[in-house]
């Protein structure tokens, strides 16, 4: 789609789903209730997802610094 000119992609819902899924998985497998511990896997997975999408969309190193 990007190669054909699509230049707007909504990522919010997918990132929220990824975050929630990872937190649920952590809580299912651990008895930890300290949010610093169960939010970290969600945050890390969102970062991995964003990095992957930046590569797929050809946007790596294209940010402008003003």
HTML snippet that shows the backbone in 3Dmol.js (N, CA, C, O; Angstrom):
<script src="https://3Dmol.org/build/3Dmol-min.js"></script>
<div id="view" style="width:600px;height:400px;position:relative"></div>
<script>
const pdb = `
ATOM      1  N   UNK A   1       0.823  -1.191   0.000  1.00  0.00           N
ATOM      2  CA  UNK A   1       0.000   0.000   0.000  1.00  0.00           C
ATOM      3  C   UNK A   1       0.871   1.261   0.000  1.00  0.00           C
ATOM      4  O   UNK A   1       0.568   2.237  -0.687  1.00  0.00           O
ATOM      5  N   UNK A   2       1.942   1.227   0.769  1.00  0.00           N
ATOM      6  CA  UNK A   2       2.813   2.399   0.865  1.00  0.00           C
ATOM      7  C   UNK A   2       3.481   2.680  -0.475  1.00  0.00           C
ATOM      8  O   UNK A   2       3.589   3.833  -0.891  1.00  0.00           O
ATOM      9  N   UNK A   3       3.929   1.622  -1.148  1.00  0.00           N
ATOM     10  CA  UNK A   3       4.560   1.791  -2.459  1.00  0.00           C
ATOM     11  C   UNK A   3       3.589   2.360  -3.486  1.00  0.00           C
ATOM     12  O   UNK A   3       4.011   2.933  -4.491  1.00  0.00           O
ATOM     13  N   UNK A   4       2.285   2.204  -3.237  1.00  0.00           N
ATOM     14  CA  UNK A   4       1.270   2.725  -4.154  1.00  0.00           C
ATOM     15  C   UNK A   4       0.723   4.075  -3.724  1.00  0.00           C
ATOM     16  O   UNK A   4      -0.288   4.525  -4.263  1.00  0.00           O
ATOM     17  N   UNK A   5       1.371   4.735  -2.760  1.00  0.00           N
ATOM     18  CA  UNK A   5       1.003   6.098  -2.419  1.00  0.00           C
ATOM     19  C   UNK A   5       0.209   6.284  -1.138  1.00  0.00           C
ATOM     20  O   UNK A   5      -0.131   7.416  -0.793  1.00  0.00           O
ATOM     21  N   UNK A   6      -0.093   5.223  -0.432  1.00  0.00           N
ATOM     22  CA  UNK A   6      -0.794   5.394   0.844  1.00  0.00           C
ATOM     23  C   UNK A   6       0.192   6.034   1.810  1.00  0.00           C
ATOM     24  O   UNK A   6       1.277   5.498   2.037  1.00  0.00           O
ATOM     25  N   UNK A   7      -0.177   7.172   2.378  1.00  0.00           N
ATOM     26  CA  UNK A   7       0.758   7.854   3.268  1.00  0.00           C
ATOM     27  C   UNK A   7       0.187   8.131   4.647  1.00  0.00           C
ATOM     28  O   UNK A   7       0.788   8.874   5.422  1.00  0.00           O
ATOM     29  N   UNK A   8      -0.952   7.553   4.965  1.00  0.00           N
ATOM     30  CA  UNK A   8      -1.512   7.672   6.308  1.00  0.00           C
ATOM     31  C   UNK A   8      -1.914   6.289   6.777  1.00  0.00           C
ATOM     32  O   UNK A   8      -2.725   5.606   6.153  1.00  0.00           O
ATOM     33  N   UNK A   9      -1.327   5.898   7.888  1.00  0.00           N
ATOM     34  CA  UNK A   9      -1.630   4.594   8.466  1.00  0.00           C
ATOM     35  C   UNK A   9      -1.972   4.822   9.933  1.00  0.00           C
ATOM     36  O   UNK A   9      -1.203   5.452  10.659  1.00  0.00           O
ATOM     37  N   UNK A  10      -3.109   4.319  10.367  1.00  0.00           N
ATOM     38  CA  UNK A  10      -3.516   4.439  11.764  1.00  0.00           C
ATOM     39  C   UNK A  10      -2.945   3.267  12.551  1.00  0.00           C
ATOM     40  O   UNK A  10      -3.258   2.109  12.274  1.00  0.00           O
ATOM     41  N   UNK A  11      -2.118   3.574  13.518  1.00  0.00           N
ATOM     42  CA  UNK A  11      -1.460   2.547  14.308  1.00  0.00           C
ATOM     43  C   UNK A  11      -2.006   2.430  15.723  1.00  0.00           C
ATOM     44  O   UNK A  11      -1.745   1.434  16.397  1.00  0.00           O
ATOM     45  N   UNK A  12      -2.742   3.403  16.180  1.00  0.00           N
ATOM     46  CA  UNK A  12      -3.144   3.471  17.585  1.00  0.00           C
ATOM     47  C   UNK A  12      -3.833   2.201  18.067  1.00  0.00           C
ATOM     48  O   UNK A  12      -3.429   1.642  19.087  1.00  0.00           O
ATOM     49  N   UNK A  13      -4.839   1.739  17.380  1.00  0.00           N
ATOM     50  CA  UNK A  13      -5.584   0.564  17.832  1.00  0.00           C
ATOM     51  C   UNK A  13      -4.688  -0.661  17.892  1.00  0.00           C
ATOM     52  O   UNK A  13      -4.724  -1.408  18.870  1.00  0.00           O
ATOM     53  N   UNK A  14      -3.889  -0.875  16.862  1.00  0.00           N
ATOM     54  CA  UNK A  14      -2.996  -2.032  16.861  1.00  0.00           C
ATOM     55  C   UNK A  14      -1.997  -1.971  18.006  1.00  0.00           C
ATOM     56  O   UNK A  14      -1.690  -2.997  18.612  1.00  0.00           O
ATOM     57  N   UNK A  15      -1.487  -0.789  18.308  1.00  0.00           N
ATOM     58  CA  UNK A  15      -0.525  -0.655  19.403  1.00  0.00           C
ATOM     59  C   UNK A  15      -1.193  -0.879  20.754  1.00  0.00           C
ATOM     60  O   UNK A  15      -0.598  -1.483  21.646  1.00  0.00           O
ATOM     61  N   UNK A  16      -2.414  -0.402  20.910  1.00  0.00           N
ATOM     62  CA  UNK A  16      -3.124  -0.651  22.175  1.00  0.00           C
ATOM     63  C   UNK A  16      -3.421  -2.132  22.349  1.00  0.00           C
ATOM     64  O   UNK A  16      -3.309  -2.662  23.454  1.00  0.00           O
ATOM     65  N   UNK A  17      -3.797  -2.803  21.268  1.00  0.00           N
ATOM     66  CA  UNK A  17      -4.055  -4.249  21.329  1.00  0.00           C
ATOM     67  C   UNK A  17      -2.771  -4.993  21.675  1.00  0.00           C
ATOM     68  O   UNK A  17      -2.787  -5.897  22.511  1.00  0.00           O
ATOM     69  N   UNK A  18      -1.668  -4.628  21.049  1.00  0.00           N
ATOM     70  CA  UNK A  18      -0.387  -5.277  21.327  1.00  0.00           C
ATOM     71  C   UNK A  18       0.013  -5.083  22.782  1.00  0.00           C
ATOM     72  O   UNK A  18       0.436  -6.033  23.441  1.00  0.00           O
ATOM     73  N   UNK A  19      -0.117  -3.863  23.287  1.00  0.00           N
ATOM     74  CA  UNK A  19       0.229  -3.565  24.681  1.00  0.00           C
ATOM     75  C   UNK A  19      -0.620  -4.396  25.636  1.00  0.00           C
ATOM     76  O   UNK A  19      -0.098  -5.042  26.545  1.00  0.00           O
ATOM     77  N   UNK A  20      -1.926  -4.373  25.421  1.00  0.00           N
ATOM     78  CA  UNK A  20      -2.848  -5.096  26.298  1.00  0.00           C
ATOM     79  C   UNK A  20      -2.594  -6.593  26.260  1.00  0.00           C
ATOM     80  O   UNK A  20      -2.617  -7.248  27.302  1.00  0.00           O
ATOM     81  N   UNK A  21      -2.356  -7.138  25.093  1.00  0.00           N
ATOM     82  CA  UNK A  21      -2.100  -8.574  24.970  1.00  0.00           C
ATOM     83  C   UNK A  21      -0.853  -8.975  25.743  1.00  0.00           C
ATOM     84  O   UNK A  21      -0.836 -10.012  26.407  1.00  0.00           O
ATOM     85  N   UNK A  22       0.183  -8.162  25.660  1.00  0.00           N
ATOM     86  CA  UNK A  22       1.430  -8.492  26.342  1.00  0.00           C
ATOM     87  C   UNK A  22       1.265  -8.395  27.853  1.00  0.00           C
ATOM     88  O   UNK A  22       1.793  -9.232  28.584  1.00  0.00           O
ATOM     89  N   UNK A  23       0.537  -7.383  28.335  1.00  0.00           N
ATOM     90  CA  UNK A  23       0.283  -7.256  29.775  1.00  0.00           C
ATOM     91  C   UNK A  23      -0.558  -8.433  30.261  1.00  0.00           C
ATOM     92  O   UNK A  23      -0.270  -9.000  31.314  1.00  0.00           O
ATOM     93  N   UNK A  24      -1.585  -8.805  29.516  1.00  0.00           N
ATOM     94  CA  UNK A  24      -2.409  -9.960  29.896  1.00  0.00           C
ATOM     95  C   UNK A  24      -1.578 -11.225  29.977  1.00  0.00           C
ATOM     96  O   UNK A  24      -1.719 -12.005  30.919  1.00  0.00           O
ATOM     97  N   UNK A  25      -0.705 -11.437  28.987  1.00  0.00           N
ATOM     98  CA  UNK A  25       0.150 -12.625  28.972  1.00  0.00           C
ATOM     99  C   UNK A  25       1.052 -12.650  30.203  1.00  0.00           C
ATOM    100  O   UNK A  25       1.223 -13.697  30.827  1.00  0.00           O
ATOM    101  N   UNK A  26       1.626 -11.505  30.551  1.00  0.00           N
ATOM    102  CA  UNK A  26       2.484 -11.430  31.730  1.00  0.00           C
ATOM    103  C   UNK A  26       1.696 -11.766  32.988  1.00  0.00           C
ATOM    104  O   UNK A  26       2.150 -12.560  33.812  1.00  0.00           O
ATOM    105  N   UNK A  27       0.523 -11.170  33.141  1.00  0.00           N
ATOM    106  CA  UNK A  27      -0.277 -11.396  34.345  1.00  0.00           C
ATOM    107  C   UNK A  27      -0.775 -12.839  34.430  1.00  0.00           C
ATOM    108  O   UNK A  27      -0.920 -13.383  35.525  1.00  0.00           O
ATOM    109  N   UNK A  28      -1.033 -13.452  33.289  1.00  0.00           N
ATOM    110  CA  UNK A  28      -1.475 -14.846  33.265  1.00  0.00           C
ATOM    111  C   UNK A  28      -0.378 -15.777  33.778  1.00  0.00           C
ATOM    112  O   UNK A  28      -0.666 -16.792  34.413  1.00  0.00           O
ATOM    113  N   UNK A  29       0.869 -15.433  33.504  1.00  0.00           N
ATOM    114  CA  UNK A  29       1.988 -16.306  33.834  1.00  0.00           C
ATOM    115  C   UNK A  29       2.754 -15.904  35.088  1.00  0.00           C
ATOM    116  O   UNK A  29       3.707 -16.582  35.471  1.00  0.00           O
ATOM    117  N   UNK A  30       2.354 -14.817  35.728  1.00  0.00           N
ATOM    118  CA  UNK A  30       3.067 -14.326  36.914  1.00  0.00           C
ATOM    119  C   UNK A  30       2.075 -13.878  37.966  1.00  0.00           C
ATOM    120  O   UNK A  30       0.934 -13.533  37.658  1.00  0.00           O
ATOM    121  N   UNK A  31       2.513 -13.888  39.191  1.00  0.00           N
ATOM    122  CA  UNK A  31       1.667 -13.404  40.285  1.00  0.00           C
ATOM    123  C   UNK A  31       2.125 -12.020  40.731  1.00  0.00           C
ATOM    124  O   UNK A  31       1.875 -11.608  41.864  1.00  0.00           O
ATOM    125  N   UNK A  32       2.783 -11.323  39.850  1.00  0.00           N
ATOM    126  CA  UNK A  32       3.324  -9.992  40.137  1.00  0.00           C
ATOM    127  C   UNK A  32       2.232  -8.935  39.970  1.00  0.00           C
ATOM    128  O   UNK A  32       1.525  -8.912  38.963  1.00  0.00           O
ATOM    129  N   UNK A  33       2.104  -8.060  40.973  1.00  0.00           N
ATOM    130  CA  UNK A  33       1.100  -7.000  40.887  1.00  0.00           C
ATOM    131  C   UNK A  33       1.712  -5.611  40.952  1.00  0.00           C
ATOM    132  O   UNK A  33       0.999  -4.619  41.107  1.00  0.00           O
ATOM    133  N   UNK A  34       3.023  -5.540  40.835  1.00  0.00           N
ATOM    134  CA  UNK A  34       3.709  -4.259  40.792  1.00  0.00           C
ATOM    135  C   UNK A  34       3.652  -3.760  39.345  1.00  0.00           C
ATOM    136  O   UNK A  34       4.241  -4.376  38.456  1.00  0.00           O
ATOM    137  N   UNK A  35       2.962  -2.672  39.110  1.00  0.00           N
ATOM    138  CA  UNK A  35       2.745  -2.222  37.739  1.00  0.00           C
ATOM    139  C   UNK A  35       4.038  -1.928  37.002  1.00  0.00           C
ATOM    140  O   UNK A  35       4.061  -1.976  35.772  1.00  0.00           O
ATOM    141  N   UNK A  36       5.108  -1.626  37.708  1.00  0.00           N
ATOM    142  CA  UNK A  36       6.393  -1.409  37.023  1.00  0.00           C
ATOM    143  C   UNK A  36       6.866  -2.676  36.340  1.00  0.00           C
ATOM    144  O   UNK A  36       7.589  -2.620  35.345  1.00  0.00           O
ATOM    145  N   UNK A  37       6.457  -3.822  36.874  1.00  0.00           N
ATOM    146  CA  UNK A  37       6.876  -5.098  36.296  1.00  0.00           C
ATOM    147  C   UNK A  37       5.954  -5.570  35.181  1.00  0.00           C
ATOM    148  O   UNK A  37       6.432  -6.127  34.192  1.00  0.00           O
ATOM    149  N   UNK A  38       4.657  -5.366  35.309  1.00  0.00           N
ATOM    150  CA  UNK A  38       3.781  -5.883  34.255  1.00  0.00           C
ATOM    151  C   UNK A  38       3.523  -4.893  33.126  1.00  0.00           C
ATOM    152  O   UNK A  38       3.050  -5.292  32.062  1.00  0.00           O
ATOM    153  N   UNK A  39       3.821  -3.618  33.329  1.00  0.00           N
ATOM    154  CA  UNK A  39       3.693  -2.665  32.226  1.00  0.00           C
ATOM    155  C   UNK A  39       4.913  -2.692  31.307  1.00  0.00           C
ATOM    156  O   UNK A  39       4.808  -2.378  30.121  1.00  0.00           O
ATOM    157  N   UNK A  40       6.058  -3.063  31.850  1.00  0.00           N
ATOM    158  CA  UNK A  40       7.291  -3.078  31.055  1.00  0.00           C
ATOM    159  C   UNK A  40       7.202  -3.990  29.832  1.00  0.00           C
ATOM    160  O   UNK A  40       7.600  -3.567  28.747  1.00  0.00           O
ATOM    161  N   UNK A  41       6.696  -5.227  29.955  1.00  0.00           N
ATOM    162  CA  UNK A  41       6.592  -6.061  28.751  1.00  0.00           C
ATOM    163  C   UNK A  41       5.679  -5.453  27.689  1.00  0.00           C
ATOM    164  O   UNK A  41       5.955  -5.576  26.496  1.00  0.00           O
ATOM    165  N   UNK A  42       4.607  -4.805  28.107  1.00  0.00           N
ATOM    166  CA  UNK A  42       3.717  -4.147  27.156  1.00  0.00           C
ATOM    167  C   UNK A  42       4.412  -3.015  26.448  1.00  0.00           C
ATOM    168  O   UNK A  42       4.307  -2.881  25.229  1.00  0.00           O
ATOM    169  N   UNK A  43       5.121  -2.200  27.199  1.00  0.00           N
ATOM    170  CA  UNK A  43       5.862  -1.073  26.632  1.00  0.00           C
ATOM    171  C   UNK A  43       6.930  -1.578  25.652  1.00  0.00           C
ATOM    172  O   UNK A  43       7.086  -1.034  24.559  1.00  0.00           O
ATOM    173  N   UNK A  44       7.652  -2.611  26.053  1.00  0.00           N
ATOM    174  CA  UNK A  44       8.708  -3.154  25.191  1.00  0.00           C
ATOM    175  C   UNK A  44       8.136  -3.717  23.892  1.00  0.00           C
ATOM    176  O   UNK A  44       8.731  -3.558  22.826  1.00  0.00           O
ATOM    177  N   UNK A  45       6.976  -4.376  23.983  1.00  0.00           N
ATOM    178  CA  UNK A  45       6.371  -4.948  22.788  1.00  0.00           C
ATOM    179  C   UNK A  45       5.870  -3.852  21.847  1.00  0.00           C
ATOM    180  O   UNK A  45       5.962  -3.988  20.627  1.00  0.00           O
ATOM    181  N   UNK A  46       5.344  -2.774  22.412  1.00  0.00           N
ATOM    182  CA  UNK A  46       4.915  -1.639  21.585  1.00  0.00           C
ATOM    183  C   UNK A  46       6.133  -1.059  20.862  1.00  0.00           C
ATOM    184  O   UNK A  46       6.050  -0.733  19.678  1.00  0.00           O
ATOM    185  N   UNK A  47       7.252  -0.929  21.559  1.00  0.00           N
ATOM    186  CA  UNK A  47       8.456  -0.407  20.927  1.00  0.00           C
ATOM    187  C   UNK A  47       8.899  -1.312  19.780  1.00  0.00           C
ATOM    188  O   UNK A  47       9.234  -0.820  18.703  1.00  0.00           O
ATOM    189  N   UNK A  48       8.906  -2.626  19.996  1.00  0.00           N
ATOM    190  CA  UNK A  48       9.267  -3.570  18.938  1.00  0.00           C
ATOM    191  C   UNK A  48       8.328  -3.429  17.736  1.00  0.00           C
ATOM    192  O   UNK A  48       8.765  -3.449  16.585  1.00  0.00           O
ATOM    193  N   UNK A  49       7.035  -3.287  18.025  1.00  0.00           N
ATOM    194  CA  UNK A  49       6.038  -3.163  16.964  1.00  0.00           C
ATOM    195  C   UNK A  49       6.259  -1.894  16.154  1.00  0.00           C
ATOM    196  O   UNK A  49       6.194  -1.922  14.925  1.00  0.00           O
ATOM    197  N   UNK A  50       6.518  -0.785  16.832  1.00  0.00           N
ATOM    198  CA  UNK A  50       6.752   0.487  16.144  1.00  0.00           C
ATOM    199  C   UNK A  50       8.025   0.405  15.305  1.00  0.00           C
ATOM    200  O   UNK A  50       8.040   0.852  14.158  1.00  0.00           O
ATOM    201  N   UNK A  51       9.081  -0.157  15.863  1.00  0.00           N
ATOM    202  CA  UNK A  51      10.332  -0.293  15.106  1.00  0.00           C
ATOM    203  C   UNK A  51      10.111  -1.135  13.850  1.00  0.00           C
ATOM    204  O   UNK A  51      10.612  -0.801  12.776  1.00  0.00           O
ATOM    205  N   UNK A  52       9.368  -2.216  13.988  1.00  0.00           N
ATOM    206  CA  UNK A  52       9.075  -3.071  12.836  1.00  0.00           C
ATOM    207  C   UNK A  52       8.286  -2.302  11.778  1.00  0.00           C
ATOM    208  O   UNK A  52       8.597  -2.375  10.589  1.00  0.00           O
ATOM    209  N   UNK A  53       7.270  -1.570  12.215  1.00  0.00           N
ATOM    210  CA  UNK A  53       6.446  -0.818  11.259  1.00  0.00           C
ATOM    211  C   UNK A  53       7.244   0.280  10.570  1.00  0.00           C
ATOM    212  O   UNK A  53       7.036   0.537   9.384  1.00  0.00           O
ATOM    213  N   UNK A  54       8.144   0.925  11.283  1.00  0.00           N
ATOM    214  CA  UNK A  54       8.981   1.942  10.656  1.00  0.00           C
ATOM    215  C   UNK A  54       9.822   1.328   9.540  1.00  0.00           C
ATOM    216  O   UNK A  54       9.996   1.936   8.484  1.00  0.00           O
ATOM    217  N   UNK A  55      10.340   0.127   9.773  1.00  0.00           N
ATOM    218  CA  UNK A  55      11.111  -0.558   8.741  1.00  0.00           C
ATOM    219  C   UNK A  55      10.230  -0.926   7.556  1.00  0.00           C
ATOM    220  O   UNK A  55      10.592  -0.682   6.405  1.00  0.00           O
ATOM    221  N   UNK A  56       9.066  -1.519   7.845  1.00  0.00           N
ATOM    222  CA  UNK A  56       8.154  -1.948   6.781  1.00  0.00           C
ATOM    223  C   UNK A  56       7.695  -0.750   5.944  1.00  0.00           C
ATOM    224  O   UNK A  56       7.550  -0.860   4.726  1.00  0.00           O
ATOM    225  N   UNK A  57       7.473   0.371   6.587  1.00  0.00           N
ATOM    226  CA  UNK A  57       6.976   1.558   5.893  1.00  0.00           C
ATOM    227  C   UNK A  57       8.085   2.378   5.258  1.00  0.00           C
ATOM    228  O   UNK A  57       7.816   3.394   4.617  1.00  0.00           O
ATOM    229  N   UNK A  58       9.327   1.950   5.429  1.00  0.00           N
ATOM    230  CA  UNK A  58      10.438   2.684   4.837  1.00  0.00           C
ATOM    231  C   UNK A  58      10.687   4.024   5.490  1.00  0.00           C
ATOM    232  O   UNK A  58      11.119   4.967   4.828  1.00  0.00           O
ATOM    233  N   UNK A  59      10.418   4.122   6.786  1.00  0.00           N
ATOM    234  CA  UNK A  59      10.519   5.406   7.472  1.00  0.00           C
ATOM    235  C   UNK A  59      11.707   5.507   8.424  1.00  0.00           C
ATOM    236  O   UNK A  59      11.843   6.504   9.134  1.00  0.00           O
ATOM    237  N   UNK A  60      12.560   4.504   8.449  1.00  0.00           N
ATOM    238  CA  UNK A  60      13.715   4.541   9.360  1.00  0.00           C
ATOM    239  C   UNK A  60      14.635   5.682   8.962  1.00  0.00           C
ATOM    240  O   UNK A  60      14.963   5.857   7.789  1.00  0.00           O
ATOM    241  N   UNK A  61      15.056   6.475   9.985  1.00  0.00           N
ATOM    242  CA  UNK A  61      15.982   7.601   9.799  1.00  0.00           C
ATOM    243  C   UNK A  61      15.441   8.698   8.889  1.00  0.00           C
ATOM    244  O   UNK A  61      16.219   9.391   8.235  1.00  0.00           O
ATOM    245  N   UNK A  62      14.142   8.863   8.836  1.00  0.00           N
ATOM    246  CA  UNK A  62      13.562   9.916   8.004  1.00  0.00           C
ATOM    247  C   UNK A  62      12.917  11.034   8.829  1.00  0.00           C
ATOM    248  O   UNK A  62      12.296  11.942   8.277  1.00  0.00           O
ATOM    249  N   UNK A  63      13.067  10.961  10.135  1.00  0.00           N
ATOM    250  CA  UNK A  63      12.488  12.013  10.972  1.00  0.00           C
ATOM    251  C   UNK A  63      13.244  13.322  10.778  1.00  0.00           C
ATOM    252  O   UNK A  63      14.470  13.330  10.659  1.00  0.00           O
ATOM    253  N   UNK A  64      12.529  14.391  10.748  1.00  0.00           N
ATOM    254  CA  UNK A  64      13.148  15.703  10.629  1.00  0.00           C
ATOM    255  C   UNK A  64      13.303  16.305  12.017  1.00  0.00           C
ATOM    256  O   UNK A  64      12.370  16.288  12.820  1.00  0.00           O
ATOM    257  N   UNK A  65      14.446  16.820  12.282  1.00  0.00           N
ATOM    258  CA  UNK A  65      14.681  17.521  13.547  1.00  0.00           C
ATOM    259  C   UNK A  65      14.689  19.007  13.245  1.00  0.00           C
ATOM    260  O   UNK A  65      15.502  19.487  12.454  1.00  0.00           O
ATOM    261  N   UNK A  66      13.790  19.722  13.872  1.00  0.00           N
ATOM    262  CA  UNK A  66      13.669  21.158  13.619  1.00  0.00           C
ATOM    263  C   UNK A  66      14.369  21.933  14.687  1.00  0.00           C
ATOM    264  O   UNK A  66      14.380  23.163  14.651  1.00  0.00           O
TER     265      UNK A  66
END
`;
const viewer = $3Dmol.createViewer("view");
viewer.addModel(pdb, "pdb");
viewer.setStyle({}, {cartoon: {color: "spectrum"}});
viewer.zoomTo();
viewer.render();
</script>
